[in-house]
Every structure is written in C-alpha cells, then in structure tokens.
Amino acid sequence: MKSQKWIIVENIKRVTKVTGKEDAMRTNYMMTVDDVMEELGVKRSKAYSILKQLNDELAKEGYVAVRGKIPRPYWETKFYGCSQRAV
C-alpha cells in the first residue's frame, strides 16, 4: 500500500489528500508547456516556441534536449539569472 500525504490548508480549513502524482508534479525536475504558460501567462503556441528556443540552446551546448520540456534549473537560470535551488 502506498503511503499517502495529507495537507492541511489553514485558511480554507479543509484537509486535502495529495496523491503521489500530484506530489511529483510539485517537485518535478522538468518544466512542461503548461508550467511555462502558467509562469509567463502566455498562450500554448508561445510557450512551445520558448521551449524550442531553450532546447535549441541546450542542444548547441551539447546537452540532450527533451522536446516540449526544459530542466527547471536551466529555466530559472535563463529567466532569473540563477537557479533558485542553489540559493
């Protein structure tokens, strides 16, 4: 049986069950087009073009680029100047 996590939200006064998939999405290493759309407030086509540009840069530097995804630390470095995980 999988262990389950429960989150208590103080402001709403409710208990929410968090599945393994939801928990993994919060700490996922790769950003998807949906993450980019949410982060920048852009439409899906623009988010894909940004991902393509960043993946092209990674490929040019010799890294393996996964189509439609970008490593979160690379994203943070390109948009914020440093990886927030390192701070």
PDB file of N, CA, C and O in Angstrom:
ATOM      1  N   MET A   1       0.841  -1.181   0.000  1.00  0.00           N
ATOM      2  CA  MET A   1       0.000   0.000   0.000  1.00  0.00           C
ATOM      3  C   MET A   1       0.884   1.241   0.000  1.00  0.00           C
ATOM      4  O   MET A   1       1.836   1.326   0.776  1.00  0.00           O
ATOM      5  N   LYS A   2       0.575   2.203  -0.866  1.00  0.00           N
ATOM      6  CA  LYS A   2       1.334   3.438  -0.943  1.00  0.00           C
ATOM      7  C   LYS A   2       1.062   4.303   0.278  1.00  0.00           C
ATOM      8  O   LYS A   2      -0.044   4.324   0.817  1.00  0.00           O
ATOM      9  N   SER A   3       2.099   5.013   0.697  1.00  0.00           N
ATOM     10  CA  SER A   3       1.873   5.958   1.782  1.00  0.00           C
ATOM     11  C   SER A   3       1.198   7.196   1.195  1.00  0.00           C
ATOM     12  O   SER A   3       1.484   7.597   0.066  1.00  0.00           O
ATOM     13  N   GLN A   4       0.321   7.779   1.956  1.00  0.00           N
ATOM     14  CA  GLN A   4      -0.413   8.942   1.490  1.00  0.00           C
ATOM     15  C   GLN A   4      -0.011  10.150   2.313  1.00  0.00           C
ATOM     16  O   GLN A   4       0.282  10.040   3.503  1.00  0.00           O
ATOM     17  N   LYS A   5      -0.002  11.291   1.669  1.00  0.00           N
ATOM     18  CA  LYS A   5       0.293  12.536   2.353  1.00  0.00           C
ATOM     19  C   LYS A   5      -0.982  13.345   2.451  1.00  0.00           C
ATOM     20  O   LYS A   5      -1.821  13.315   1.550  1.00  0.00           O
ATOM     21  N   TRP A   6      -1.120  14.050   3.524  1.00  0.00           N
ATOM     22  CA  TRP A   6      -2.277  14.905   3.730  1.00  0.00           C
ATOM     23  C   TRP A   6      -1.783  16.316   3.975  1.00  0.00           C
ATOM     24  O   TRP A   6      -0.818  16.533   4.708  1.00  0.00           O
ATOM     25  N   ILE A   7      -2.444  17.253   3.364  1.00  0.00           N
ATOM     26  CA  ILE A   7      -2.087  18.656   3.550  1.00  0.00           C
ATOM     27  C   ILE A   7      -3.263  19.345   4.229  1.00  0.00           C
ATOM     28  O   ILE A   7      -4.410  19.219   3.800  1.00  0.00           O
ATOM     29  N   ILE A   8      -2.961  20.059   5.273  1.00  0.00           N
ATOM     30  CA  ILE A   8      -3.996  20.831   5.957  1.00  0.00           C
ATOM     31  C   ILE A   8      -3.815  22.285   5.527  1.00  0.00           C
ATOM     32  O   ILE A   8      -2.768  22.890   5.755  1.00  0.00           O
ATOM     33  N   VAL A   9      -4.837  22.820   4.914  1.00  0.00           N
ATOM     34  CA  VAL A   9      -4.799  24.198   4.457  1.00  0.00           C
ATOM     35  C   VAL A   9      -5.468  25.042   5.524  1.00  0.00           C
ATOM     36  O   VAL A   9      -6.676  24.947   5.737  1.00  0.00           O
ATOM     37  N   GLU A  10      -4.676  25.869   6.194  1.00  0.00           N
ATOM     38  CA  GLU A  10      -5.148  26.637   7.335  1.00  0.00           C
ATOM     39  C   GLU A  10      -6.253  27.628   6.964  1.00  0.00           C
ATOM     40  O   GLU A  10      -7.258  27.730   7.667  1.00  0.00           O
ATOM     41  N   ASN A  11      -6.069  28.357   5.863  1.00  0.00           N
ATOM     42  CA  ASN A  11      -7.012  29.411   5.512  1.00  0.00           C
ATOM     43  C   ASN A  11      -8.374  28.859   5.118  1.00  0.00           C
ATOM     44  O   ASN A  11      -9.399  29.479   5.400  1.00  0.00           O
ATOM     45  N   ILE A  12      -8.394  27.709   4.473  1.00  0.00           N
ATOM     46  CA  ILE A  12      -9.643  27.156   3.975  1.00  0.00           C
ATOM     47  C   ILE A  12     -10.257  26.203   4.993  1.00  0.00           C
ATOM     48  O   ILE A  12     -11.443  25.885   4.899  1.00  0.00           O
ATOM     49  N   LYS A  13      -9.487  25.750   5.949  1.00  0.00           N
ATOM     50  CA  LYS A  13      -9.940  24.836   6.988  1.00  0.00           C
ATOM     51  C   LYS A  13     -10.447  23.524   6.409  1.00  0.00           C
ATOM     52  O   LYS A  13     -11.539  23.067   6.748  1.00  0.00           O
ATOM     53  N   ARG A  14      -9.649  22.922   5.535  1.00  0.00           N
ATOM     54  CA  ARG A  14     -10.011  21.629   4.980  1.00  0.00           C
ATOM     55  C   ARG A  14      -8.761  20.774   4.874  1.00  0.00           C
ATOM     56  O   ARG A  14      -7.640  21.281   4.895  1.00  0.00           O
ATOM     57  N   VAL A  15      -8.968  19.502   4.764  1.00  0.00           N
ATOM     58  CA  VAL A  15      -7.875  18.562   4.617  1.00  0.00           C
ATOM     59  C   VAL A  15      -7.927  18.025   3.192  1.00  0.00           C
ATOM     60  O   VAL A  15      -8.980  17.593   2.722  1.00  0.00           O
ATOM     61  N   THR A  16      -6.787  18.055   2.508  1.00  0.00           N
ATOM     62  CA  THR A  16      -6.727  17.617   1.123  1.00  0.00           C
ATOM     63  C   THR A  16      -5.770  16.442   1.007  1.00  0.00           C
ATOM     64  O   THR A  16      -4.647  16.491   1.509  1.00  0.00           O
ATOM     65  N   LYS A  17      -6.217  15.395   0.346  1.00  0.00           N
ATOM     66  CA  LYS A  17      -5.373  14.234   0.097  1.00  0.00           C
ATOM     67  C   LYS A  17      -4.510  14.520  -1.125  1.00  0.00           C
ATOM     68  O   LYS A  17      -5.018  14.947  -2.161  1.00  0.00           O
ATOM     69  N   VAL A  18      -3.220  14.287  -1.006  1.00  0.00           N
ATOM     70  CA  VAL A  18      -2.293  14.512  -2.108  1.00  0.00           C
ATOM     71  C   VAL A  18      -1.838  13.161  -2.618  1.00  0.00           C
ATOM     72  O   VAL A  18      -1.284  12.360  -1.866  1.00  0.00           O
ATOM     73  N   THR A  19      -2.071  12.910  -3.889  1.00  0.00           N
ATOM     74  CA  THR A  19      -1.637  11.653  -4.476  1.00  0.00           C
ATOM     75  C   THR A  19      -0.164  11.745  -4.840  1.00  0.00           C
ATOM     76  O   THR A  19       0.405  12.836  -4.876  1.00  0.00           O
ATOM     77  N   GLY A  20       0.443  10.617  -5.105  1.00  0.00           N
ATOM     78  CA  GLY A  20       1.852  10.590  -5.490  1.00  0.00           C
ATOM     79  C   GLY A  20       2.111  11.385  -6.750  1.00  0.00           C
ATOM     80  O   GLY A  20       3.145  12.044  -6.866  1.00  0.00           O
ATOM     81  N   LYS A  21       1.184  11.334  -7.702  1.00  0.00           N
ATOM     82  CA  LYS A  21       1.351  12.059  -8.964  1.00  0.00           C
ATOM     83  C   LYS A  21       1.360  13.565  -8.725  1.00  0.00           C
ATOM     84  O   LYS A  21       2.201  14.273  -9.279  1.00  0.00           O
ATOM     85  N   GLU A  22       0.435  14.064  -7.908  1.00  0.00           N
ATOM     86  CA  GLU A  22       0.384  15.490  -7.616  1.00  0.00           C
ATOM     87  C   GLU A  22       1.646  15.934  -6.878  1.00  0.00           C
ATOM     88  O   GLU A  22       2.186  17.004  -7.155  1.00  0.00           O
ATOM     89  N   ASP A  23       2.108  15.120  -5.949  1.00  0.00           N
ATOM     90  CA  ASP A  23       3.312  15.445  -5.190  1.00  0.00           C
ATOM     91  C   ASP A  23       4.516  15.502  -6.118  1.00  0.00           C
ATOM     92  O   ASP A  23       5.363  16.385  -5.981  1.00  0.00           O
ATOM     93  N   ALA A  24       4.600  14.565  -7.067  1.00  0.00           N
ATOM     94  CA  ALA A  24       5.712  14.544  -8.017  1.00  0.00           C
ATOM     95  C   ALA A  24       5.673  15.762  -8.924  1.00  0.00           C
ATOM     96  O   ALA A  24       6.723  16.278  -9.309  1.00  0.00           O
ATOM     97  N   MET A  25       4.474  16.232  -9.273  1.00  0.00           N
ATOM     98  CA  MET A  25       4.355  17.391 -10.146  1.00  0.00           C
ATOM     99  C   MET A  25       4.889  18.646  -9.476  1.00  0.00           C
ATOM    100  O   MET A  25       5.407  19.537 -10.149  1.00  0.00           O
ATOM    101  N   ARG A  26       4.768  18.722  -8.173  1.00  0.00           N
ATOM    102  CA  ARG A  26       5.253  19.902  -7.448  1.00  0.00           C
ATOM    103  C   ARG A  26       6.767  19.968  -7.428  1.00  0.00           C
ATOM    104  O   ARG A  26       7.342  21.056  -7.392  1.00  0.00           O
ATOM    105  N   THR A  27       7.407  18.834  -7.450  1.00  0.00           N
ATOM    106  CA  THR A  27       8.861  18.798  -7.357  1.00  0.00           C
ATOM    107  C   THR A  27       9.488  18.281  -8.647  1.00  0.00           C
ATOM    108  O   THR A  27      10.640  17.846  -8.646  1.00  0.00           O
ATOM    109  N   ASN A  28       8.745  18.324  -9.738  1.00  0.00           N
ATOM    110  CA  ASN A  28       9.231  17.784 -10.997  1.00  0.00           C
ATOM    111  C   ASN A  28      10.440  18.571 -11.498  1.00  0.00           C
ATOM    112  O   ASN A  28      10.460  19.801 -11.453  1.00  0.00           O
ATOM    113  N   TYR A  29      11.432  17.851 -11.970  1.00  0.00           N
ATOM    114  CA  TYR A  29      12.675  18.446 -12.442  1.00  0.00           C
ATOM    115  C   TYR A  29      12.489  19.142 -13.784  1.00  0.00           C
ATOM    116  O   TYR A  29      13.136  20.157 -14.044  1.00  0.00           O
ATOM    117  N   MET A  30      11.626  18.621 -14.631  1.00  0.00           N
ATOM    118  CA  MET A  30      11.417  19.174 -15.964  1.00  0.00           C
ATOM    119  C   MET A  30      10.151  20.029 -15.999  1.00  0.00           C
ATOM    120  O   MET A  30       9.111  19.642 -15.467  1.00  0.00           O
ATOM    121  N   MET A  31      10.257  21.187 -16.629  1.00  0.00           N
ATOM    122  CA  MET A  31       9.092  22.037 -16.835  1.00  0.00           C
ATOM    123  C   MET A  31       8.429  21.666 -18.147  1.00  0.00           C
ATOM    124  O   MET A  31       9.110  21.388 -19.133  1.00  0.00           O
ATOM    125  N   THR A  32       7.121  21.660 -18.164  1.00  0.00           N
ATOM    126  CA  THR A  32       6.366  21.364 -19.373  1.00  0.00           C
ATOM    127  C   THR A  32       5.785  22.657 -19.939  1.00  0.00           C
ATOM    128  O   THR A  32       5.946  23.736 -19.370  1.00  0.00           O
ATOM    129  N   VAL A  33       5.109  22.517 -21.071  1.00  0.00           N
ATOM    130  CA  VAL A  33       4.494  23.681 -21.695  1.00  0.00           C
ATOM    131  C   VAL A  33       3.459  24.310 -20.762  1.00  0.00           C
ATOM    132  O   VAL A  33       3.311  25.532 -20.741  1.00  0.00           O
ATOM    133  N   ASP A  34       2.748  23.496 -19.998  1.00  0.00           N
ATOM    134  CA  ASP A  34       1.761  24.040 -19.055  1.00  0.00           C
ATOM    135  C   ASP A  34       2.433  24.865 -17.960  1.00  0.00           C
ATOM    136  O   ASP A  34       1.903  25.896 -17.543  1.00  0.00           O
ATOM    137  N   ASP A  35       3.588  24.418 -17.497  1.00  0.00           N
ATOM    138  CA  ASP A  35       4.338  25.178 -16.488  1.00  0.00           C
ATOM    139  C   ASP A  35       4.777  26.528 -17.045  1.00  0.00           C
ATOM    140  O   ASP A  35       4.688  27.545 -16.358  1.00  0.00           O
ATOM    141  N   VAL A  36       5.251  26.536 -18.289  1.00  0.00           N
ATOM    142  CA  VAL A  36       5.703  27.778 -18.930  1.00  0.00           C
ATOM    143  C   VAL A  36       4.523  28.726 -19.126  1.00  0.00           C
ATOM    144  O   VAL A  36       4.636  29.927 -18.882  1.00  0.00           O
ATOM    145  N   MET A  37       3.392  28.179 -19.568  1.00  0.00           N
ATOM    146  CA  MET A  37       2.192  29.003 -19.752  1.00  0.00           C
ATOM    147  C   MET A  37       1.785  29.668 -18.444  1.00  0.00           C
ATOM    148  O   MET A  37       1.459  30.855 -18.420  1.00  0.00           O
ATOM    149  N   GLU A  38       1.803  28.902 -17.356  1.00  0.00           N
ATOM    150  CA  GLU A  38       1.421  29.431 -16.053  1.00  0.00           C
ATOM    151  C   GLU A  38       2.432  30.459 -15.545  1.00  0.00           C
ATOM    152  O   GLU A  38       2.055  31.504 -15.015  1.00  0.00           O
ATOM    153  N   GLU A  39       3.700  30.153 -15.708  1.00  0.00           N
ATOM    154  CA  GLU A  39       4.770  31.027 -15.201  1.00  0.00           C
ATOM    155  C   GLU A  39       4.781  32.383 -15.914  1.00  0.00           C
ATOM    156  O   GLU A  39       4.942  33.421 -15.272  1.00  0.00           O
ATOM    157  N   LEU A  40       4.611  32.373 -17.243  1.00  0.00           N
ATOM    158  CA  LEU A  40       4.721  33.607 -18.014  1.00  0.00           C
ATOM    159  C   LEU A  40       3.384  34.222 -18.408  1.00  0.00           C
ATOM    160  O   LEU A  40       3.328  35.374 -18.838  1.00  0.00           O
ATOM    161  N   GLY A  41       2.307  33.454 -18.262  1.00  0.00           N
ATOM    162  CA  GLY A  41       1.000  33.969 -18.655  1.00  0.00           C
ATOM    163  C   GLY A  41       0.861  34.125 -20.162  1.00  0.00           C
ATOM    164  O   GLY A  41       0.250  35.082 -20.636  1.00  0.00           O
ATOM    165  N   VAL A  42       1.426  33.187 -20.915  1.00  0.00           N
ATOM    166  CA  VAL A  42       1.367  33.231 -22.377  1.00  0.00           C
ATOM    167  C   VAL A  42       0.517  32.076 -22.895  1.00  0.00           C
ATOM    168  O   VAL A  42       0.177  31.153 -22.155  1.00  0.00           O
ATOM    169  N   LYS A  43       0.183  32.148 -24.180  1.00  0.00           N
ATOM    170  CA  LYS A  43      -0.594  31.080 -24.798  1.00  0.00           C
ATOM    171  C   LYS A  43       0.297  29.891 -25.102  1.00  0.00           C
ATOM    172  O   LYS A  43       1.524  29.988 -25.071  1.00  0.00           O
ATOM    173  N   ARG A  44      -0.344  28.765 -25.398  1.00  0.00           N
ATOM    174  CA  ARG A  44       0.356  27.499 -25.621  1.00  0.00           C
ATOM    175  C   ARG A  44       1.374  27.600 -26.762  1.00  0.00           C
ATOM    176  O   ARG A  44       2.488  27.093 -26.628  1.00  0.00           O
ATOM    177  N   SER A  45       1.022  28.234 -27.864  1.00  0.00           N
ATOM    178  CA  SER A  45       1.941  28.314 -29.005  1.00  0.00           C
ATOM    179  C   SER A  45       3.202  29.105 -28.652  1.00  0.00           C
ATOM    180  O   SER A  45       4.302  28.733 -29.062  1.00  0.00           O
ATOM    181  N   LYS A  46       3.047  30.186 -27.898  1.00  0.00           N
ATOM    182  CA  LYS A  46       4.204  30.979 -27.468  1.00  0.00           C
ATOM    183  C   LYS A  46       5.060  30.181 -26.496  1.00  0.00           C
ATOM    184  O   LYS A  46       6.288  30.237 -26.562  1.00  0.00           O
ATOM    185  N   ALA A  47       4.423  29.438 -25.594  1.00  0.00           N
ATOM    186  CA  ALA A  47       5.159  28.613 -24.634  1.00  0.00           C
ATOM    187  C   ALA A  47       5.988  27.556 -25.368  1.00  0.00           C
ATOM    188  O   ALA A  47       7.139  27.308 -25.009  1.00  0.00           O
ATOM    189  N   TYR A  48       5.399  26.935 -26.396  1.00  0.00           N
ATOM    190  CA  TYR A  48       6.146  25.952 -27.179  1.00  0.00           C
ATOM    191  C   TYR A  48       7.327  26.593 -27.901  1.00  0.00           C
ATOM    192  O   TYR A  48       8.399  25.993 -27.984  1.00  0.00           O
ATOM    193  N   SER A  49       7.143  27.801 -28.423  1.00  0.00           N
ATOM    194  CA  SER A  49       8.259  28.449 -29.122  1.00  0.00           C
ATOM    195  C   SER A  49       9.390  28.801 -28.152  1.00  0.00           C
ATOM    196  O   SER A  49      10.564  28.719 -28.511  1.00  0.00           O
ATOM    197  N   ILE A  50       9.040  29.192 -26.930  1.00  0.00           N
ATOM    198  CA  ILE A  50      10.063  29.470 -25.915  1.00  0.00           C
ATOM    199  C   ILE A  50      10.811  28.184 -25.555  1.00  0.00           C
ATOM    200  O   ILE A  50      12.038  28.182 -25.459  1.00  0.00           O
ATOM    201  N   LEU A  51      10.062  27.084 -25.355  1.00  0.00           N
ATOM    202  CA  LEU A  51      10.697  25.801 -25.050  1.00  0.00           C
ATOM    203  C   LEU A  51      11.622  25.363 -26.192  1.00  0.00           C
ATOM    204  O   LEU A  51      12.714  24.850 -25.950  1.00  0.00           O
ATOM    205  N   LYS A  52      11.181  25.566 -27.424  1.00  0.00           N
ATOM    206  CA  LYS A  52      12.008  25.190 -28.567  1.00  0.00           C
ATOM    207  C   LYS A  52      13.297  25.997 -28.592  1.00  0.00           C
ATOM    208  O   LYS A  52      14.372  25.448 -28.834  1.00  0.00           O
ATOM    209  N   GLN A  53      13.192  27.295 -28.343  1.00  0.00           N
ATOM    210  CA  GLN A  53      14.379  28.154 -28.322  1.00  0.00           C
ATOM    211  C   GLN A  53      15.362  27.697 -27.241  1.00  0.00           C
ATOM    212  O   GLN A  53      16.560  27.586 -27.499  1.00  0.00           O
ATOM    213  N   LEU A  54      14.858  27.434 -26.037  1.00  0.00           N
ATOM    214  CA  LEU A  54      15.729  26.997 -24.945  1.00  0.00           C
ATOM    215  C   LEU A  54      16.326  25.619 -25.219  1.00  0.00           C
ATOM    216  O   LEU A  54      17.492  25.375 -24.905  1.00  0.00           O
ATOM    217  N   ASN A  55      15.533  24.713 -25.805  1.00  0.00           N
ATOM    218  CA  ASN A  55      16.057  23.391 -26.152  1.00  0.00           C
ATOM    219  C   ASN A  55      17.123  23.477 -27.235  1.00  0.00           C
ATOM    220  O   ASN A  55      18.094  22.722 -27.209  1.00  0.00           O
ATOM    221  N   ASP A  56      16.949  24.394 -28.189  1.00  0.00           N
ATOM    222  CA  ASP A  56      17.973  24.596 -29.222  1.00  0.00           C
ATOM    223  C   ASP A  56      19.281  25.077 -28.599  1.00  0.00           C
ATOM    224  O   ASP A  56      20.363  24.651 -29.003  1.00  0.00           O
ATOM    225  N   GLU A  57      19.173  25.974 -27.602  1.00  0.00           N
ATOM    226  CA  GLU A  57      20.367  26.451 -26.893  1.00  0.00           C
ATOM    227  C   GLU A  57      21.058  25.300 -26.156  1.00  0.00           C
ATOM    228  O   GLU A  57      22.283  25.179 -26.191  1.00  0.00           O
ATOM    229  N   LEU A  58      20.266  24.461 -25.492  1.00  0.00           N
ATOM    230  CA  LEU A  58      20.839  23.318 -24.777  1.00  0.00           C
ATOM    231  C   LEU A  58      21.531  22.364 -25.742  1.00  0.00           C
ATOM    232  O   LEU A  58      22.627  21.882 -25.455  1.00  0.00           O
ATOM    233  N   ALA A  59      20.902  22.087 -26.885  1.00  0.00           N
ATOM    234  CA  ALA A  59      21.485  21.185 -27.875  1.00  0.00           C
ATOM    235  C   ALA A  59      22.777  21.763 -28.438  1.00  0.00           C
ATOM    236  O   ALA A  59      23.732  21.028 -28.691  1.00  0.00           O
ATOM    237  N   LYS A  60      22.807  23.073 -28.632  1.00  0.00           N
ATOM    238  CA  LYS A  60      24.010  23.732 -29.148  1.00  0.00           C
ATOM    239  C   LYS A  60      25.164  23.618 -28.151  1.00  0.00           C
ATOM    240  O   LYS A  60      26.329  23.557 -28.545  1.00  0.00           O
ATOM    241  N   GLU A  61      24.831  23.589 -26.860  1.00  0.00           N
ATOM    242  CA  GLU A  61      25.845  23.449 -25.814  1.00  0.00           C
ATOM    243  C   GLU A  61      26.253  21.993 -25.602  1.00  0.00           C
ATOM    244  O   GLU A  61      27.140  21.706 -24.798  1.00  0.00           O
ATOM    245  N   GLY A  62      25.606  21.072 -26.325  1.00  0.00           N
ATOM    246  CA  GLY A  62      25.984  19.668 -26.239  1.00  0.00           C
ATOM    247  C   GLY A  62      25.143  18.820 -25.301  1.00  0.00           C
ATOM    248  O   GLY A  62      25.466  17.655 -25.067  1.00  0.00           O
ATOM    249  N   TYR A  63      24.074  19.381 -24.763  1.00  0.00           N
ATOM    250  CA  TYR A  63      23.206  18.634 -23.860  1.00  0.00           C
ATOM    251  C   TYR A  63      22.104  17.930 -24.644  1.00  0.00           C
ATOM    252  O   TYR A  63      21.782  18.327 -25.764  1.00  0.00           O
ATOM    253  N   VAL A  64      21.539  16.909 -24.067  1.00  0.00           N
ATOM    254  CA  VAL A  64      20.386  16.237 -24.660  1.00  0.00           C
ATOM    255  C   VAL A  64      19.149  17.071 -24.314  1.00  0.00           C
ATOM    256  O   VAL A  64      18.893  17.371 -23.148  1.00  0.00           O
ATOM    257  N   ALA A  65      18.394  17.436 -25.343  1.00  0.00           N
ATOM    258  CA  ALA A  65      17.194  18.240 -25.145  1.00  0.00           C
ATOM    259  C   ALA A  65      15.971  17.357 -25.325  1.00  0.00           C
ATOM    260  O   ALA A  65      15.873  16.612 -26.300  1.00  0.00           O
ATOM    261  N   VAL A  66      15.046  17.440 -24.392  1.00  0.00           N
ATOM    262  CA  VAL A  66      13.796  16.687 -24.465  1.00  0.00           C
ATOM    263  C   VAL A  66      12.743  17.618 -25.056  1.00  0.00           C
ATOM    264  O   VAL A  66      12.469  18.687 -24.511  1.00  0.00           O
ATOM    265  N   ARG A  67      12.166  17.208 -26.154  1.00  0.00           N
ATOM    266  CA  ARG A  67      11.201  18.042 -26.864  1.00  0.00           C
ATOM    267  C   ARG A  67       9.984  18.338 -25.976  1.00  0.00           C
ATOM    268  O   ARG A  67       9.381  17.427 -25.409  1.00  0.00           O
ATOM    269  N   GLY A  68       9.639  19.616 -25.868  1.00  0.00           N
ATOM    270  CA  GLY A  68       8.471  20.023 -25.099  1.00  0.00           C
ATOM    271  C   GLY A  68       8.713  20.145 -23.610  1.00  0.00           C
ATOM    272  O   GLY A  68       7.777  20.397 -22.851  1.00  0.00           O
ATOM    273  N   LYS A  69       9.964  19.971 -23.173  1.00  0.00           N
ATOM    274  CA  LYS A  69      10.292  20.089 -21.747  1.00  0.00           C
ATOM    275  C   LYS A  69      11.637  20.794 -21.611  1.00  0.00           C
ATOM    276  O   LYS A  69      12.450  20.808 -22.535  1.00  0.00           O
ATOM    277  N   ILE A  70      11.846  21.376 -20.438  1.00  0.00           N
ATOM    278  CA  ILE A  70      13.106  22.059 -20.161  1.00  0.00           C
ATOM    279  C   ILE A  70      13.455  21.833 -18.691  1.00  0.00           C
ATOM    280  O   ILE A  70      12.567  21.884 -17.840  1.00  0.00           O
ATOM    281  N   PRO A  71      14.723  21.587 -18.373  1.00  0.00           N
ATOM    282  CA  PRO A  71      15.092  21.420 -16.957  1.00  0.00           C
ATOM    283  C   PRO A  71      14.801  22.700 -16.165  1.00  0.00           C
ATOM    284  O   PRO A  71      15.161  23.799 -16.588  1.00  0.00           O
ATOM    285  N   ARG A  72      14.158  22.543 -15.036  1.00  0.00           N
ATOM    286  CA  ARG A  72      13.772  23.689 -14.213  1.00  0.00           C
ATOM    287  C   ARG A  72      14.966  24.564 -13.802  1.00  0.00           C
ATOM    288  O   ARG A  72      14.845  25.788 -13.847  1.00  0.00           O
ATOM    289  N   PRO A  73      16.122  23.987 -13.400  1.00  0.00           N
ATOM    290  CA  PRO A  73      17.259  24.853 -13.052  1.00  0.00           C
ATOM    291  C   PRO A  73      17.749  25.696 -14.238  1.00  0.00           C
ATOM    292  O   PRO A  73      18.152  26.845 -14.057  1.00  0.00           O
ATOM    293  N   TYR A  74      17.715  25.126 -15.449  1.00  0.00           N
ATOM    294  CA  TYR A  74      18.115  25.892 -16.640  1.00  0.00           C
ATOM    295  C   TYR A  74      17.127  27.031 -16.886  1.00  0.00           C
ATOM    296  O   TYR A  74      17.527  28.151 -17.206  1.00  0.00           O
ATOM    297  N   TRP A  75      15.836  26.739 -16.734  1.00  0.00           N
ATOM    298  CA  TRP A  75      14.801  27.754 -16.876  1.00  0.00           C
ATOM    299  C   TRP A  75      15.043  28.901 -15.901  1.00  0.00           C
ATOM    300  O   TRP A  75      15.008  30.071 -16.284  1.00  0.00           O
ATOM    301  N   GLU A  76      15.290  28.555 -14.636  1.00  0.00           N
ATOM    302  CA  GLU A  76      15.497  29.573 -13.609  1.00  0.00           C
ATOM    303  C   GLU A  76      16.739  30.407 -13.895  1.00  0.00           C
ATOM    304  O   GLU A  76      16.754  31.612 -13.645  1.00  0.00           O
ATOM    305  N   THR A  77      17.771  29.771 -14.415  1.00  0.00           N
ATOM    306  CA  THR A  77      18.990  30.498 -14.760  1.00  0.00           C
ATOM    307  C   THR A  77      18.735  31.473 -15.897  1.00  0.00           C
ATOM    308  O   THR A  77      19.204  32.611 -15.850  1.00  0.00           O
ATOM    309  N   LYS A  78      18.003  31.049 -16.913  1.00  0.00           N
ATOM    310  CA  LYS A  78      17.735  31.902 -18.074  1.00  0.00           C
ATOM    311  C   LYS A  78      16.786  33.052 -17.738  1.00  0.00           C
ATOM    312  O   LYS A  78      16.937  34.147 -18.280  1.00  0.00           O
ATOM    313  N   PHE A  79      15.815  32.826 -16.858  1.00  0.00           N
ATOM    314  CA  PHE A  79      14.823  33.859 -16.585  1.00  0.00           C
ATOM    315  C   PHE A  79      15.106  34.672 -15.330  1.00  0.00           C
ATOM    316  O   PHE A  79      14.681  35.824 -15.238  1.00  0.00           O
ATOM    317  N   TYR A  80      15.808  34.104 -14.369  1.00  0.00           N
ATOM    318  CA  TYR A  80      16.040  34.803 -13.105  1.00  0.00           C
ATOM    319  C   TYR A  80      17.515  35.073 -12.832  1.00  0.00           C
ATOM    320  O   TYR A  80      17.841  35.731 -11.844  1.00  0.00           O
ATOM    321  N   GLY A  81      18.406  34.586 -13.676  1.00  0.00           N
ATOM    322  CA  GLY A  81      19.829  34.847 -13.516  1.00  0.00           C
ATOM    323  C   GLY A  81      20.564  33.817 -12.686  1.00  0.00           C
ATOM    324  O   GLY A  81      21.792  33.758 -12.729  1.00  0.00           O
ATOM    325  N   CYS A  82      19.846  33.007 -11.933  1.00  0.00           N
ATOM    326  CA  CYS A  82      20.460  31.926 -11.161  1.00  0.00           C
ATOM    327  C   CYS A  82      19.386  30.915 -10.829  1.00  0.00           C
ATOM    328  O   CYS A  82      18.195  31.225 -10.854  1.00  0.00           O
ATOM    329  N   SER A  83      19.814  29.703 -10.517  1.00  0.00           N
ATOM    330  CA  SER A  83      18.870  28.677 -10.117  1.00  0.00           C
ATOM    331  C   SER A  83      18.433  28.966  -8.693  1.00  0.00           C
ATOM    332  O   SER A  83      19.274  29.155  -7.814  1.00  0.00           O
ATOM    333  N   GLN A  84      17.146  29.001  -8.454  1.00  0.00           N
ATOM    334  CA  GLN A  84      16.641  29.289  -7.116  1.00  0.00           C
ATOM    335  C   GLN A  84      16.917  28.155  -6.164  1.00  0.00           C
ATOM    336  O   GLN A  84      16.881  28.345  -4.949  1.00  0.00           O
ATOM    337  N   ARG A  85      17.193  26.966  -6.694  1.00  0.00           N
ATOM    338  CA  ARG A  85      17.525  25.826  -5.847  1.00  0.00           C
ATOM    339  C   ARG A  85      18.900  26.006  -5.211  1.00  0.00           C
ATOM    340  O   ARG A  85      19.170  25.478  -4.132  1.00  0.00           O
ATOM    341  N   ALA A  86      19.760  26.753  -5.886  1.00  0.00           N
ATOM    342  CA  ALA A  86      21.119  26.952  -5.388  1.00  0.00           C
ATOM    343  C   ALA A  86      21.165  28.028  -4.313  1.00  0.00           C
ATOM    344  O   ALA A  86      22.139  28.107  -3.565  1.00  0.00           O
ATOM    345  N   VAL A  87      20.137  28.852  -4.223  1.00  0.00           N
ATOM    346  CA  VAL A  87      20.133  29.968  -3.264  1.00  0.00           C
ATOM    347  C   VAL A  87      19.804  29.462  -1.890  1.00  0.00           C
ATOM    348  O   VAL A  87      19.751  30.245  -0.941  1.00  0.00           O
TER     349      VAL A  87
END
